[in-house]
């Protein structure tokens, strides 16, 4: 197995052998994950999983030993990757930070200029985008730090998270709008009203859409 396949194998076990859940978590198709298992077992002539009624049920003895090796190898690989990343940043003096434009203007307009002035040897590269796109860039290693809106759906085993701001969602409207008379809006109150929000690259869009669909 290469390192990517080791990740596949570990995720299958951590998802309690649910291929559908594991495939969704690691962003590949379920048939591709099934094919990976089949190819490995056939090529190596070793069975990784016990099966019950055609479904993966548990690890075989060989599967359990391979799983323990996989955990160690993946851990060492991640430590090596982090070391390479940090050393590269030290040599280049570059930190890539991604954050939504609105958050940059509201919360960090003074922070980053002062940070650069106080740390002249560090080069900051600011990437502005919506939370969804920034999340993808973080996973793909295109940025080092992402300022995201919850829920981030990031694996806490691989990413360290710090809460820097707790806020609320507010609706703005014309003072003559009937809803303006209400002290607090409920989601069903919005039915029938045209709504403007951020585009689909922003997490706010998805949060609002999900709430409206739910109600």
N, C-alpha and C positions, 0 to 999 in steps of 0.2 A: 504494500500500500504506500502511495505517496502521502504527503502531509495533508492534502485536501481530503483524501479518502479516509484518513485517520479521523479527521473532523466529522465526516459523515458517520463513521462507525460509532464514535463516542456519542453523537447526538441521537442516534437511533436508540442506544441503551438509555440515555438520559430522558428520552421521551417515552420510556416504558414500552419500547418496541412498536410504537405506533408510527408507521411509516408516513402516514398522511400528516401527522403533527410534526414529525422530524423534517419532512420535505419542506413544509411551510416555514419552519424556523430557519433553515439554512438556505432558503430561496432557490430550490431546484424542484424539478417535477418528481412526483412519486414514482412514475415508471423508471426514471433515470436512477433513482435510489434503489429500487428493486433490482435493476439491471446490474448495478455496482455489486450488490450482494451475490447475485447469481454468478457473475463473471469471476469474482474472487474465489468463491467456493468451488467452482468448476476448474479454474486454472490451477489452484493450489491443492485441489482434492482434499479440502478440509472443511468441515461444517462449523460455521460460526454460531448458528442459532438453533435452538430447539423449536419445533413448530407444533401447533395444536390446531387442527382443522384448517390447515393451510396458512395460518397466521403465525408470525413470530411470537414466541412465548417467553423465551429465556435464553441465556448464553450456554453453549456447551462448555465443557472443561477447556477445550482449546480456545474457544471464544473468550472465556474469562481471562485466560493468560494473555491473549493478544490485547484484550481491553486494558489490562494493567500496564502493559508495555506502551500502548497507545497514549494513555494518560501521561506517562512520564515523558514520552517523545514530544507530544504536543506542548507540554509545559516548558520543556527545554527550548523548543522551537520559538515559542512566544517570548521567552526571556531573551533569546538571541536576537529576535526581531526588534524587540524594544531597545536592546543595547545598541544595535546598528542604527536605529532611528535617532536615539539620543545623541550618539556620537556624531552622526551626520549633521544634526542640528547644531551641535557645538562647533563643528568645523565651518558650517555655513553661517551660523549665527541667525538662523531663520526660524520663526515660529509662525505657522499658518493657522489663523483663527477664523472660523466661520460663524456668522450670526445674521439673523434677519435685519433688514435695513432699518425698520422701525425701532427695534431694540437697540441697534447701534446709535441711532440719533437720540433716543430718549435716555438711555442709561450709560452710554460709554463715550459720548461726544468729547468729554474732557479727559476721560481716563486714559485712552490710548495715546494721545499726544503727550501727556505727562509721563507715561510709561516709557515712551521713546526718548524723551529728553533726559530722563533719569538713568536710562540704560542705552547709551549711544552705540554699544557694540552688538546690540540685539536688533535684528531686522524683523519687523512685524509685517506679515502679509495678511491683509484683511479680505475675506471673501464674503460678499453679501448675497444672500439667497433665502428662500423659504426653508422652514424647518425640515420638511420632508427631503428636499434635495441636499441639505446640509448633513442630514443623518446618513444618506447614501455616500456622500463624500467622506464622512468620518469612517464608515465601515470599509470603504475602498482604500483608505489610507491617503486620500487626497488632501486632508486637513488634519492638524494635530489636536485641535480643541474645537468643540462646537457648542455654541450657546443655543439650546433648544427649548421648545415649549413641550411640556408634558401632554400626553404620554410619549416618551421617547421610544419605547419598545426595544431598548438596547439590552443586551445580555449583561447583567451586572457582574458576571464572572470575567468579562473581557474589558469592561469600561468602568472607570471610576466616575461617580456622579456627585456633584455638590449643588445644593439648592442655593441660588443667589437672590431670588426674588419670588415672593408669593403675591399674586395679583388676582383680580377678578375681571370678568367680562362685562362690559357695559354697552347698552344700546343707546344710540343717539338718534334723535328724531325732531321733527318740527314741533314747537311748543303747542301748536293747535291740533296735533295728532291726538286722537282719543286715548291712545296708550300713555301719553305724557301725563295723564292724571293719576296713573297708578304709581305707587311708591316702589313696588317691586313687581317685575314682570315674570310670568311663568312661560315656559316654552310654548304651551298651547295658545297663549295670547297672540302669538305671531302669525297664526294661521290666517291666510288671506292677504297678508301685507307683503309688498315687494321688499326684498332685503338686499342690501349691498354689503359684501364682506371681501376679504382678501381672496386672491385667486387660488387655484388648486395646489400650487407649490407651497402654500402656507398651511401649517398645522391648524390654525384658527378656522380655516375653511372646512377642514374635515371634522373638527370638533362640533362646529355649528351644524353641519350637514347631518352628522350622526344623531345629534340631539333632536333635530327637527324630524328626522325619519322615525326616531323612537317614539315621538309624541304625536 
